């Protein structure tokens, strides 16, 4: 199996949306997905996010989606929204390859650091991030306001 990674393009959006739904199934939250391919295309055109994809034999098998945020204390930060690897090929180092691509993007675009979330029950992901020396917050609460 040959796997390649590259920056994503608008034409990748239908395939990455399938990966988003696969992630939602994994997290037992498919009913919470209200996004659509059309909205993702519009938001991509408006430069609200960017992404890297991984391909195997012409099929999209991985995604790392990110956007920029601004911290009044730290300046420009990259927020990694999701890394998704299709279930059948997890454990082959593809997550590391995509994560490293996002780290490089953050450094190349003069970010002062990166932020992301990981579910506390996803012990394999927590262990993966620990290898990078990740600092985990235990005093901040996630807040949401949906419209």
DSSP file (Angstrom, degrees, kcal/mol; ACC not computed):
  #  RESIDUE AA STRUCTURE BP1 BP2  ACC     N-H-->O    O-->H-N    N-H-->O    O-->H-N    TCO  KAPPA ALPHA  PHI   PSI    X-CA   Y-CA   Z-CA
    1    1 A X              0   0    0      0, 0.0     2,-0.5     0, 0.0    55,-0.0   0.000 360.0 360.0 360.0 125.3    0.0    0.0    0.0
    2    2 A X        -     0   0    0      2,-0.0    55,-0.8     0, 0.0     2,-0.4  -0.910 360.0-170.4-104.3 124.5    1.4    3.4   -1.0
    3    3 A X  E     -A   56   0A   0     -2,-0.5     2,-0.3    53,-0.2    53,-0.2  -0.955   3.8-176.4-118.5 132.9    0.1    6.4    0.9
    4    4 A X  E     -A   55   0A   0     51,-2.4    51,-3.1    -2,-0.4     2,-0.3  -0.921   9.6-153.8-123.0 151.6    0.8   10.0    0.0
    5    5 A X  E     +A   54   0A   0     -2,-0.3     2,-0.3    49,-0.2    49,-0.2  -0.924  22.1 155.2-122.2 152.3   -0.1   13.2    1.8
    6    6 A X  E     -A   53   0A   0     47,-2.2    47,-2.8    -2,-0.3     2,-0.1  -0.977  49.6 -74.1-162.4 162.9   -0.7   16.6    0.3
    7    7 A X  E     -A   52   0A   0     -2,-0.3    45,-0.3    45,-0.2     2,-0.1  -0.428  58.5-114.1 -61.8 142.5   -2.5   19.9    0.9
    8    8 A X        -     0   0    0     43,-3.4     2,-0.3    -2,-0.1    43,-0.2  -0.316  27.7-157.5 -76.8 162.5   -6.2   19.5    0.3
    9    9 A X    >   -     0   0    0     41,-0.1     3,-1.8    -2,-0.1     4,-0.4  -0.855  36.3 -97.0-131.9 169.0   -8.2   21.2   -2.5
   10   10 A X  G >  S+     0   0    0     -2,-0.3     3,-1.6     1,-0.3     4,-0.3   0.852 120.5  62.2 -55.4 -36.7  -11.8   22.1   -3.0
   11   11 A X  G 3  S+     0   0    0      1,-0.3     4,-0.3     2,-0.1     3,-0.3   0.678  96.1  61.4 -68.0 -15.0  -12.3   18.9   -5.0
   12   12 A X  G <> S+     0   0    0     -3,-1.8     4,-2.4     1,-0.2     3,-0.4   0.600  77.9  92.8 -81.4 -11.8  -11.4   16.8   -2.0
   13   13 A X  H <> S+     0   0    0     -3,-1.6     4,-2.4    -4,-0.4     5,-0.2   0.869  79.9  52.0 -60.4 -44.3  -14.3   18.1    0.1
   14   14 A X  H  > S+     0   0    0     -4,-0.3     4,-1.2    -3,-0.3    -1,-0.2   0.917 114.2  45.5 -57.7 -39.6  -16.9   15.4   -0.7
   15   15 A X  H  > S+     0   0    0     -3,-0.4     4,-1.4    -4,-0.3    -2,-0.2   0.891 112.6  48.9 -70.3 -39.0  -14.3   12.7    0.2
   16   16 A X  H  X S+     0   0    0     -4,-2.4     4,-2.2     1,-0.2    -1,-0.2   0.839 104.7  59.7 -71.8 -28.8  -13.2   14.4    3.4
   17   17 A X  H  X S+     0   0    0     -4,-2.4     4,-2.1    -5,-0.3    -1,-0.2   0.870 101.9  54.2 -64.5 -34.0  -16.9   14.9    4.4
   18   18 A X  H  X S+     0   0    0     -4,-1.2     4,-2.0     2,-0.2    -1,-0.2   0.892 107.9  49.6 -64.0 -38.8  -17.2   11.1    4.3
   19   19 A X  H  X S+     0   0    0     -4,-1.4     4,-2.4     2,-0.2    -2,-0.2   0.882 107.0  55.1 -66.0 -37.5  -14.2   10.9    6.7
   20   20 A X  H  X S+     0   0    0     -4,-2.2     4,-2.2     1,-0.2    -2,-0.2   0.922 109.4  46.9 -59.6 -44.4  -15.9   13.5    9.0
   21   21 A X  H  X S+     0   0    0     -4,-2.1     4,-2.1     2,-0.2    -1,-0.2   0.876 109.1  54.4 -66.6 -36.6  -19.0   11.2    9.1
   22   22 A X  H  X S+     0   0    0     -4,-2.0     4,-2.2     2,-0.2    -2,-0.2   0.908 108.6  49.2 -62.2 -40.8  -16.8    8.2    9.8
   23   23 A X  H  X S+     0   0    0     -4,-2.4     4,-2.3     1,-0.2    -2,-0.2   0.915 108.4  53.3 -62.4 -43.1  -15.2   10.1   12.8
   24   24 A X  H  <>S+     0   0    0     -4,-2.2     5,-3.5     1,-0.2     6,-0.5   0.874 108.6  49.6 -61.9 -37.3  -18.7   10.9   14.0
   25   25 A X  H ><5S+     0   0    0     -4,-2.1     3,-1.6     3,-0.2    -1,-0.2   0.930 110.0  51.3 -64.7 -45.0  -19.7    7.3   14.0
   26   26 A X  H 3<5S+     0   0    0     -4,-2.2    -2,-0.2     1,-0.3    -1,-0.2   0.869 112.7  45.6 -58.5 -38.8  -16.5    6.4   15.8
   27   27 A X  T 3<5S-     0   0    0     -4,-2.3    -1,-0.3    -5,-0.1    -2,-0.2   0.323 114.1-120.0 -89.0   7.9  -17.3    9.0   18.5
   28   28 A X  T < 5S+     0   0    0     -3,-1.6    -3,-0.2    -5,-0.2    -2,-0.1   0.893  86.6 105.8  57.0  44.3  -21.0    7.8   18.6
   29   29 A X    > < +     0   0    0     -5,-3.5     3,-2.2    -6,-0.1     4,-0.3   0.037  21.9 128.8-142.2  28.7  -22.2   11.2   17.6
   30   30 A X  G >  S+     0   0    0     -6,-0.5     3,-1.7     1,-0.3    -5,-0.1   0.850  73.1  63.6 -58.5 -33.3  -23.3   10.9   13.9
   31   31 A X  G 3  S+     0   0    0      1,-0.3    -1,-0.3    -7,-0.1    -2,-0.1   0.643  96.1  60.3 -65.8 -12.6  -26.7   12.5   14.8
   32   32 A X  G <  S+     0   0    0     -3,-2.2     2,-0.8    -8,-0.1    -1,-0.3   0.521  76.6 104.9 -92.4  -6.2  -24.8   15.6   15.8
   33   33 A X    <   +     0   0    0     -3,-1.7   -12,-0.0    -4,-0.3    -3,-0.0  -0.664  30.7 155.6 -79.0 112.4  -23.3   16.2   12.3
   34   34 A X        +     0   0    0     -2,-0.8    -1,-0.2     2,-0.1    -3,-0.0   0.380  40.2 105.0-114.6  -0.7  -25.3   19.1   10.7
   35   35 A X        -     0   0    0    -18,-0.0     2,-0.3     4,-0.0     3,-0.1  -0.193  52.5-159.8 -71.9 171.2  -22.6   20.2    8.3
   36   36 A X     >  -     0   0    0      1,-0.1     4,-2.5     0, 0.0     5,-0.2  -0.954  33.3-108.4-147.5 164.0  -22.8   19.5    4.6
   37   37 A X  H  > S+     0   0    0     -2,-0.3     4,-2.6     1,-0.2     5,-0.2   0.919 119.8  53.3 -59.1 -44.0  -20.6   19.3    1.6
   38   38 A X  H  > S+     0   0    0      1,-0.2     4,-2.3     2,-0.2    -1,-0.2   0.906 110.1  45.9 -61.3 -43.0  -22.1   22.5    0.2
   39   39 A X  H  > S+     0   0    0      2,-0.2     4,-2.9     1,-0.2     5,-0.2   0.911 112.3  51.3 -67.0 -41.0  -21.4   24.4    3.5
   40   40 A X  H  X S+     0   0    0     -4,-2.5     4,-2.3     2,-0.2    -2,-0.2   0.898 110.0  50.0 -62.9 -38.9  -17.9   23.0    3.6
   41   41 A X  H  X S+     0   0    0     -4,-2.6     4,-2.6     2,-0.2    -2,-0.2   0.937 112.7  46.4 -63.7 -45.9  -17.3   24.1    0.0
   42   42 A X  H  X S+     0   0    0     -4,-2.3     4,-1.6     1,-0.2    -2,-0.2   0.928 114.4  47.1 -61.5 -45.6  -18.6   27.6    0.8
   43   43 A X  H  <>S+     0   0    0     -4,-2.9     5,-2.6     2,-0.2     6,-0.4   0.850 111.3  51.4 -67.7 -33.4  -16.6   27.9    4.0
   44   44 A X  H ><5S+     0   0    0     -4,-2.3     3,-1.9    -5,-0.2    -1,-0.2   0.928 108.0  51.8 -65.8 -44.7  -13.4   26.7    2.2
   45   45 A X  H 3<5S+     0   0    0     -4,-2.6    -2,-0.2     1,-0.3    -1,-0.2   0.838 108.5  52.1 -59.8 -31.9  -14.0   29.3   -0.6
   46   46 A X  T 3<5S-     0   0    0     -4,-1.6    -1,-0.3    -5,-0.2    -2,-0.2   0.294 115.9-119.5 -87.8   9.4  -14.2   31.9    2.2
   47   47 A X  T < 5 +     0   0    0     -3,-1.9    -3,-0.2     2,-0.1    -2,-0.1   0.821  68.3 139.7  59.6  36.9  -10.9   30.6    3.7
   48   48 A X  S   <S+     0   0    0     -5,-2.6     2,-0.3     1,-0.1    -4,-0.2   0.692  72.6   1.4 -81.5 -18.9  -12.4   29.6    7.0
   49   49 A X        -     0   0    0     -6,-0.4     2,-0.3    -5,-0.1    18,-0.2  -0.962  59.3-159.3-155.9 169.2  -10.3   26.4    7.1
   50   50 A X  E     - B   0  66A   0     16,-2.6    16,-2.6    -2,-0.3     2,-0.3  -0.895  14.4-169.5-145.0 174.7   -7.7   24.4    5.3
   51   51 A X  E     - B   0  65A   0     -2,-0.3   -43,-3.4    14,-0.2     2,-0.4  -0.996  21.1-131.4-163.4 161.9   -6.6   20.8    5.4
   52   52 A X  E     -AB   7  64A   0     12,-2.1    12,-2.1    -2,-0.3     2,-0.3  -0.919  25.8-156.5-114.7 147.8   -4.2   18.1    4.4
   53   53 A X  E     -AB   6  63A   0    -47,-2.8   -47,-2.2    -2,-0.4     2,-0.4  -0.892   7.8-146.8-122.2 156.5   -5.3   14.8    2.9
   54   54 A X  E     -AB   5  62A   0      8,-1.9     7,-2.9    -2,-0.3     8,-1.4  -0.973  18.9-165.4-118.6 137.9   -3.8   11.3    2.7
   55   55 A X  E     -AB   4  60A   0    -51,-3.1   -51,-2.4    -2,-0.4     2,-0.4  -0.945  13.5-171.6-127.1 145.8   -4.4    9.1   -0.3
   56   56 A X  E >  S-AB   3  59A   0      3,-2.6     3,-2.0    -2,-0.4   -53,-0.2  -0.973  80.5 -18.1-134.6 119.9   -4.0    5.4   -0.9
   57   57 A X  T 3  S-     0   0    0    -55,-0.8     3,-0.1    -2,-0.4   -54,-0.1   0.882 129.3 -50.7  51.1  43.0   -4.5    4.1   -4.5
   58   58 A X  T 3  S+     0   0    0      1,-0.2     2,-0.4     0, 0.0    -1,-0.3   0.445 115.5 114.9  80.0  -0.2   -6.4    7.2   -5.4
   59   59 A X  E <  S-B   56   0A   0     -3,-2.0    -3,-2.6   -44,-0.0     2,-0.5  -0.866  70.5-120.7-106.6 137.2   -8.8    7.0   -2.4
   60   60 A X  E     +B   55   0A   0     -2,-0.4    -5,-0.3    -5,-0.2     3,-0.1  -0.641  41.4 161.0 -75.3 120.1   -8.8    9.6    0.4
   61   61 A X  E     +     0   0A   0     -7,-2.9    25,-2.8    -2,-0.5     2,-0.3   0.398  55.9  34.8-122.1  -1.9   -8.0    7.7    3.6
   62   62 A X  E     -BC  54  85A   0     -8,-1.4    -8,-1.9    23,-0.2     2,-0.3  -0.997  53.8-172.2-155.9 155.5   -6.9   10.5    5.9
   63   63 A X  E     -BC  53  84A   0     21,-2.3    21,-2.9    -2,-0.3     2,-0.4  -0.995  10.8-173.4-149.2 139.1   -7.7   14.1    6.8
   64   64 A X  E     -BC  52  83A   0    -12,-2.1   -12,-2.1    -2,-0.3     2,-0.4  -0.918  19.4-171.3-131.7 109.3   -6.2   16.8    9.0
   65   65 A X  E     +BC  51  82A   0     17,-2.4    16,-1.9    -2,-0.4    17,-1.5  -0.853  13.0 161.0-107.3 135.1   -8.4   19.9    9.1
   66   66 A X  E     -BC  50  80A   0    -16,-2.6   -16,-2.6    -2,-0.4     2,-0.3  -0.918  17.9-172.4-145.3 166.6   -7.2   23.2   10.7
   67   67 A X  E     - C   0  79A   0     12,-1.9    12,-3.5    -2,-0.3     2,-0.3  -0.945  30.6-100.2-152.6 171.4   -7.8   26.9   10.9
   68   68 A X  E     + C   0  78A   0     -2,-0.3     2,-0.3    10,-0.2    10,-0.2  -0.753  33.4 178.9-100.7 145.1   -6.2   29.9   12.5
   69   69 A X  E     - C   0  77A   0      8,-2.7     8,-2.7    -2,-0.3     2,-0.5  -0.866  22.3-125.5-132.9 169.4   -7.3   31.6   15.7
   70   70 A X  E     - C   0  76A   0     -2,-0.3     2,-0.5     6,-0.2     6,-0.2  -0.976  13.4-161.8-126.3 129.0   -5.9   34.5   17.6
   71   71 A X  E  >  - C   0  75A   0      4,-2.6     4,-2.7    -2,-0.5    -2,-0.0  -0.910  16.1-147.0-105.6 130.1   -4.9   34.6   21.3
   72   72 A X  T  4 S+     0   0    0     -2,-0.5    -1,-0.1     1,-0.2     4,-0.1   0.767 103.8  41.1 -65.9 -22.4   -4.5   38.0   23.0
   73   73 A X  T  4 S+     0   0    0      2,-0.1    -1,-0.2    -3,-0.0    -3,-0.0   0.798 131.0  21.2 -91.2 -32.6   -1.7   36.4   25.0
   74   74 A X  T  4 S-     0   0    0      1,-0.3     2,-0.3    39,-0.0    -2,-0.2   0.637  91.9-139.1-115.0 -19.4    0.1   34.4   22.4
   75   75 A X  E  <  +C   71   0A   0     -4,-2.7    -4,-2.6    36,-0.1    -1,-0.3  -0.677  66.4  16.4  91.9-149.7   -0.8   35.8   19.0
   76   76 A X  E     +C   70   0A   0     -2,-0.3    36,-3.1    34,-0.2    37,-0.4  -0.414  69.9 177.8 -68.0 127.4   -1.5   33.7   15.9
   77   77 A X  E     -C   69   0A   0     -8,-2.7    -8,-2.7    34,-0.2     2,-0.5  -0.937  26.5-130.3-127.9 150.2   -2.3   30.0   16.8
   78   78 A X  E     -Cd  68 114A   0     35,-2.3    37,-2.1    -2,-0.3     2,-0.6  -0.892  18.5-153.9-100.1 130.5   -3.2   27.1   14.6
   79   79 A X  E     -Cd  67 115A   0    -12,-3.5   -12,-1.9    -2,-0.5     2,-0.9  -0.923   4.4-150.4-106.5 117.2   -6.2   25.1   15.8
   80   80 A X  E     -C   66   0A   0     35,-2.9    37,-0.5    -2,-0.6   -14,-0.3  -0.775  15.5-178.1 -86.0 108.7   -6.3   21.5   14.7
   81   81 A X  E     -     0   0A   0    -16,-1.9     2,-0.3    -2,-0.9    36,-0.2   0.937  59.8  -9.1 -75.7 -48.5  -10.0   20.6   14.4
   82   82 A X  E     -C   65   0A   0    -17,-1.5   -17,-2.4    34,-0.1     2,-0.5  -0.994  41.1-163.4-154.2 142.6   -9.7   17.0   13.4
   83   83 A X  E     -C   64   0A   0     -2,-0.3     2,-0.4   -19,-0.2   -19,-0.2  -1.000  25.8-179.0-117.4 127.3   -7.3   14.3   12.3
   84   84 A X  E     -C   63   0A   0    -21,-2.9   -21,-2.3    -2,-0.5     2,-0.4  -0.993  12.3-177.3-131.0 127.9   -9.2   11.3   10.8
   85   85 A X  E     -C   62   0A   0     -2,-0.4   -23,-0.2   -23,-0.2     5,-0.1  -0.992  39.7-107.2-119.8 129.9   -7.7    8.1    9.5
   86   86 A X    >   -     0   0    0    -25,-2.8     3,-2.0    -2,-0.4     4,-0.3  -0.300  33.0-118.2 -58.4 140.3  -10.1    5.6    7.9
   87   87 A X  G >  S+     0   0    0      1,-0.3     3,-1.2     2,-0.2    -1,-0.1   0.790 105.7  64.1 -54.7 -37.4  -10.5    2.7   10.3
   88   88 A X  G 3  S+     0   0    0      1,-0.3    -1,-0.3   -27,-0.0    -2,-0.1   0.679 112.0  34.6 -66.8 -16.5   -9.1    0.0    8.0
   89   89 A X  G X  S+     0   0    0     -3,-2.0     3,-0.8   -28,-0.1     5,-0.3   0.239  82.8 130.5-123.5  15.5   -5.6    1.6    8.0
   90   90 A X  T <   +     0   0    0     -3,-1.2    -3,-0.0    -4,-0.3    -4,-0.0  -0.339  62.5  40.7 -64.4 150.6   -5.2    3.0   11.4
   91   91 A X  T 3  S+     0   0    0     -2,-0.0    -1,-0.2     1,-0.0    -2,-0.0   0.554  82.6 103.6  89.9   8.9   -2.0    2.2   13.2
   92   92 A X  S <  S-     0   0    0     -3,-0.8    -2,-0.1     0, 0.0    -3,-0.0   0.211  99.9 -97.4-107.1  14.1    0.3    2.5   10.2
   93   93 A X  S  > S+     0   0    0      3,-0.0     4,-1.9     4,-0.0     5,-0.1   0.483  89.8 121.7  88.1   2.2    1.8    5.9   11.1
   94   94 A X  H  > S+     0   0    0     -5,-0.3     4,-2.5     1,-0.2     5,-0.2   0.872  70.9  56.3 -69.3 -35.7   -0.5    8.0    8.9
   95   95 A X  H  > S+     0   0    0      1,-0.2     4,-2.8     2,-0.2    -1,-0.2   0.912 107.8  49.2 -59.8 -41.8   -1.7   10.0   11.9
   96   96 A X  H  > S+     0   0    0      2,-0.2     4,-2.9     1,-0.2     5,-0.2   0.909 109.5  51.9 -62.9 -42.9    1.8   11.0   12.7
   97   97 A X  H  X S+     0   0    0     -4,-1.9     4,-1.7     2,-0.2    -2,-0.2   0.926 114.2  42.3 -61.1 -45.3    2.5   12.0    9.0
   98   98 A X  H  X S+     0   0    0     -4,-2.5     4,-2.0     2,-0.2    -2,-0.2   0.911 114.2  51.0 -68.6 -41.8   -0.6   14.2    9.0
   99   99 A X  H  X S+     0   0    0     -4,-2.8     4,-2.5    -5,-0.2    -2,-0.2   0.926 110.0  50.0 -61.0 -44.2    0.1   15.7   12.4
  100  100 A X  H  X S+     0   0    0     -4,-2.9     4,-2.4     1,-0.2    -1,-0.2   0.864 107.6  54.6 -62.5 -35.7    3.6   16.5   11.4
  101  101 A X  H  X S+     0   0    0     -4,-1.7     4,-2.1    -5,-0.2    -1,-0.2   0.891 109.9  46.7 -64.4 -38.7    2.3   18.2    8.2
  102  102 A X  H  X S+     0   0    0     -4,-2.0     4,-2.6     2,-0.2    -2,-0.2   0.900 110.0  52.6 -70.9 -40.3    0.1   20.4   10.3
  103  103 A X  H  X S+     0   0    0     -4,-2.5     4,-2.4     2,-0.2    -2,-0.2   0.931 110.5  48.9 -58.1 -44.9    2.9   21.2   12.7
  104  104 A X  H  X S+     0   0    0     -4,-2.4     4,-3.1     1,-0.2    -2,-0.2   0.916 109.6  51.8 -61.3 -43.6    5.0   22.2    9.7
  105  105 A X  H  X S+     0   0    0     -4,-2.1     4,-1.6     2,-0.2    -1,-0.2   0.921 109.2  50.6 -58.7 -44.2    2.2   24.4    8.4
  106  106 A X  H  <>S+     0   0    0     -4,-2.6     5,-2.7     1,-0.2    -2,-0.2   0.926 114.3  43.3 -61.0 -44.9    1.9   26.1   11.8
  107  107 A X  H ><5S+     0   0    0     -4,-2.4     3,-1.5     1,-0.2    -2,-0.2   0.914 112.7  52.3 -67.2 -42.1    5.6   26.8   11.8
  108  108 A X  H 3<5S+     0   0    0     -4,-3.1    -1,-0.2     1,-0.3    -2,-0.2   0.746 109.5  50.2 -66.5 -24.1    5.7   27.9    8.2
  109  109 A X  T 3<5S-     0   0    0     -4,-1.6    -1,-0.3    -5,-0.2    -2,-0.2   0.122 118.5-109.0-103.9  20.2    2.8   30.4    8.8
  110  110 A X  T < 5 +     0   0    0     -3,-1.5   -34,-0.2     1,-0.2    -3,-0.2   0.828  58.8 163.7  61.8  37.7    4.5   32.0   11.8
  111  111 A X      < -     0   0    0     -5,-2.7   -34,-0.2    -6,-0.2    -1,-0.2  -0.546  40.4-139.7 -80.3 153.2    2.1   30.6   14.4
  112  112 A X  S    S-     0   0    0    -36,-3.1     2,-0.3     1,-0.2   -35,-0.2   0.499  73.6 -42.5 -89.4  -5.0    3.2   30.7   18.0
  113  113 A X        -     0   0    0    -37,-0.4   -35,-2.3    -7,-0.1     2,-0.3  -0.970  59.8 -94.0 166.0-174.9    1.8   27.2   18.7
  114  114 A X  E     -d   78   0A   0     -2,-0.3     2,-0.3   -37,-0.2   -35,-0.2  -0.894  23.3-166.6-128.6 156.3   -1.1   24.8   18.1
  115  115 A X  E     +d   79   0A   0    -37,-2.1   -35,-2.9    -2,-0.3     2,-0.3  -0.976  16.9 148.0-139.5 153.4   -4.2   23.8   20.0
  116  116 A X        -     0   0    0     -2,-0.3     2,-0.3   -37,-0.2   -35,-0.1  -0.959  34.1-116.5-167.2 175.4   -6.7   21.0   19.7
  117  117 A X        -     0   0    0    -37,-0.5     2,-0.3    -2,-0.3    -2,-0.0  -0.892  18.6-170.5-121.9 155.0   -8.9   18.8   21.7
  118  118 A X        -     0   0    0     -2,-0.3     2,-0.2     8,-0.0    -2,-0.0  -0.988  31.1-111.2-143.3 138.1   -9.0   15.1   22.4
  119  119 A X    >   -     0   0    0     -2,-0.3     3,-1.7     1,-0.1     7,-0.2  -0.463  24.1-131.4 -67.7 136.4  -11.6   13.0   24.0
  120  120 A X  T 3  S+     0   0    0      1,-0.3    -1,-0.1    -2,-0.2     6,-0.1   0.767 105.9  55.7 -63.7 -24.8  -10.4   11.7   27.4
  121  121 A X  T 3  S+     0   0    0      1,-0.2     2,-1.8     2,-0.1    -1,-0.3   0.592  83.2  89.4 -82.8  -9.2  -11.6    8.1   26.6
  122  122 A X    <>  +     0   0    0     -3,-1.7     4,-2.4     1,-0.2     3,-0.4  -0.544  53.3 168.6 -86.7  74.1   -9.5    8.0   23.4
  123  123 A X  H  >  +     0   0    0     -2,-1.8     4,-2.5     1,-0.2    -1,-0.2   0.801  69.9  56.8 -63.6 -31.5   -6.5    6.7   25.1
  124  124 A X  H  > S+     0   0    0     -3,-0.2     4,-2.0     2,-0.2    -1,-0.2   0.917 110.6  44.4 -67.4 -39.6   -4.6    5.8   21.9
  125  125 A X  H  > S+     0   0    0     -3,-0.4     4,-2.6     2,-0.2    -2,-0.2   0.910 112.6  51.5 -68.6 -41.7   -4.9    9.5   20.7
  126  126 A X  H  X S+     0   0    0     -4,-2.4     4,-2.0     1,-0.2    -2,-0.2   0.934 111.6  47.6 -60.1 -45.4   -3.9   10.8   24.2
  127  127 A X  H  X S+     0   0    0     -4,-2.5     4,-1.1     1,-0.2    -1,-0.2   0.892 110.0  53.3 -61.5 -40.3   -0.9    8.5   24.1
  128  128 A X  H >< S+     0   0    0     -4,-2.0     3,-0.6     1,-0.2     4,-0.4   0.937 110.7  45.9 -59.0 -48.7    0.0    9.6   20.6
  129  129 A X  H ><>S+     0   0    0     -4,-2.6     3,-1.5     1,-0.2     5,-1.4   0.826 103.4  63.4 -68.0 -31.8   -0.1   13.3   21.6
  130  130 A X  H ><5S+     0   0    0     -4,-2.0     3,-2.0     1,-0.3    -1,-0.2   0.839  91.6  66.3 -60.1 -32.5    2.0   12.7   24.8
  131  131 A X  T <<5S+     0   0    0     -4,-1.1    -1,-0.3    -3,-0.6    -2,-0.2   0.732  99.1  52.7 -62.2 -21.0    4.9   11.6   22.5
  132  132 A X  T < 5S-     0   0    0     -3,-1.5    -1,-0.3    -4,-0.4    -2,-0.2   0.427 121.2-107.3 -92.4  -0.6    5.0   15.2   21.3
  133  133 A X  T < 5 -     0   0    0     -3,-2.0    -3,-0.2    -4,-0.2    -2,-0.1   0.798  53.9-176.8  77.8  28.7    5.3   16.6   24.8
  134  134 A X      < -     0   0    0     -5,-1.4     2,-0.6     1,-0.1    -1,-0.2  -0.314  22.5-135.1 -62.3 138.5    1.7   18.0   24.6
  135  135 A X        -     0   0    0     -2,-0.0     2,-0.5     2,-0.0    -1,-0.1  -0.873  18.4-152.2 -94.6 124.0    0.5   20.0   27.6
  136  136 A X        -     0   0    0     -2,-0.6     2,-0.3    -6,-0.0    -6,-0.0  -0.851   8.9-136.2-100.2 129.4   -3.0   18.9   28.6
  137  137 A X        +     0   0    0     -2,-0.5    -2,-0.0     1,-0.1     0, 0.0  -0.654  27.3 170.0 -83.2 136.0   -5.3   21.4   30.3
  138  138 A X  S    S+     0   0    0     -2,-0.3    -1,-0.1     3,-0.0    -2,-0.0   0.306  74.7  55.3-122.8   5.7   -7.3   20.3   33.3
  139  139 A X  S    S+     0   0    0      2,-0.0     2,-0.4     0, 0.0    -2,-0.0   0.539  88.4  82.9-113.8  -9.6   -8.5   23.7   34.5
  140  140 A X        -     0   0    0      0, 0.0     2,-0.4     0, 0.0    -3,-0.0  -0.786  64.5-149.2 -97.4 139.4  -10.3   25.0   31.3
  141  141 A X        -     0   0    0     -2,-0.4     2,-0.3    -3,-0.0    -3,-0.0  -0.863  18.8-119.8-104.4 140.1  -13.8   23.9   30.5
  142  142 A X        -     0   0    0     -2,-0.4     2,-0.4     2,-0.0     0, 0.0  -0.619  31.4-161.9 -75.1 135.0  -15.0   23.7   26.9
  143  143 A X        -     0   0    0     -2,-0.3     2,-0.4     2,-0.0    -1,-0.0  -0.943   8.1-174.1-121.7 143.2  -17.9   26.0   26.2
  144  144 A X        -     0   0    0     -2,-0.4     2,-0.4     2,-0.0    -2,-0.0  -0.994  14.8-176.8-138.2 142.3  -20.4   25.8   23.4
  145  145 A X        -     0   0    0     -2,-0.4     2,-0.3     0, 0.0    -2,-0.0  -0.915  19.1-162.2-136.0 109.4  -23.2   28.0   22.1
  146  146 A X              0   0    0     -2,-0.4    -2,-0.0     1,-0.1     0, 0.0  -0.698 360.0 360.0 -97.4 145.4  -25.1   26.5   19.2
  147  147 A X              0   0    0     -2,-0.3    -1,-0.1     0, 0.0     0, 0.0   0.334 360.0 360.0-120.9 360.0  -27.4   28.5   16.8
